[in-house]
């Protein structure tokens, strides 16, 4: 899967990943390869990313939106 995490000012992360866990509006959820298309709002919290190289990265967000489609993920948000 390819992930882009962006703000109005810059790209925070861009690259291939195995998994992303986000603080969804109702509950946190994970996106794995071949996930069904989805658009969801995000609450304040931690975004966890596992890269293709098994690296674990964390990004603290104050809210935003995630779009998943065809193994491409875009997270638009504000980051602390």
C-alpha positions as CSV (number, residue, x, y, z in Angstrom):
1,X,0.0,0.0,0.0
2,X,1.1,3.5,-0.6
3,X,0.5,6.2,2.1
4,X,0.7,10.0,2.0
5,X,0.2,12.0,5.1
6,X,-0.2,15.6,4.3
7,X,-1.0,19.0,5.9
8,X,-1.9,22.2,4.1
9,X,1.7,23.2,4.4
10,X,3.8,20.0,3.7
11,X,4.0,16.3,3.2
12,X,4.6,14.6,6.6
13,X,5.1,11.1,5.2
14,X,5.1,9.4,1.8
15,X,6.0,5.8,1.2
16,X,5.0,2.1,1.1
17,X,3.5,0.6,4.2
18,X,2.1,-2.7,5.5
19,X,-0.4,-1.2,8.0
20,X,-1.9,2.0,9.3
21,X,-3.9,2.5,12.5
22,X,-5.9,5.7,12.9
23,X,-8.1,7.3,15.5
24,X,-11.4,7.2,13.7
25,X,-14.3,9.4,14.7
26,X,-16.2,6.5,16.3
27,X,-13.4,4.1,17.1
28,X,-9.8,3.5,16.1
29,X,-9.3,1.2,13.0
30,X,-6.6,-0.4,11.0
31,X,-6.1,-0.5,7.2
32,X,-4.4,-3.5,5.7
33,X,-3.7,-4.4,2.0
34,X,-6.8,-4.6,-0.2
35,X,-9.0,-2.8,2.3
36,X,-12.4,-1.8,1.1
37,X,-12.7,1.8,-0.1
38,X,-13.5,4.2,2.8
39,X,-13.5,7.9,3.7
40,X,-13.6,8.7,7.4
41,X,-13.0,11.6,9.7
42,X,-10.2,11.4,12.3
43,X,-10.2,12.5,15.9
44,X,-7.3,13.7,18.0
45,X,-4.8,10.9,18.6
46,X,-2.0,8.7,17.5
47,X,-1.5,7.4,13.9
48,X,0.6,4.3,13.9
49,X,2.3,3.2,10.6
50,X,4.3,0.0,10.0
51,X,6.5,0.5,6.9
52,X,7.5,-2.2,4.4
53,X,10.8,-2.3,6.3
54,X,9.0,-3.2,9.5
55,X,9.7,0.3,10.9
56,X,7.1,1.6,13.3
57,X,6.3,5.4,13.0
58,X,3.9,7.5,15.0
59,X,2.3,10.8,14.1
60,X,0.2,12.8,16.6
61,X,-2.9,14.4,14.9
62,X,-5.4,16.9,16.1
63,X,-7.9,15.6,13.6
64,X,-8.4,15.1,9.9
65,X,-9.7,12.9,7.1
66,X,-8.5,9.5,5.7
67,X,-9.3,8.2,2.2
68,X,-8.5,4.6,1.2
69,X,-8.9,3.3,-2.3
70,X,-7.1,0.7,-4.5
71,X,-4.3,0.3,-1.9
72,X,-3.6,4.0,-1.9
73,X,-4.2,5.9,1.4
74,X,-4.3,9.7,1.9
75,X,-4.4,11.3,5.3
76,X,-5.2,15.0,5.4
77,X,-4.8,16.5,8.8
78,X,-3.2,18.8,11.3
79,X,-0.3,17.4,13.2
80,X,1.1,18.3,16.6
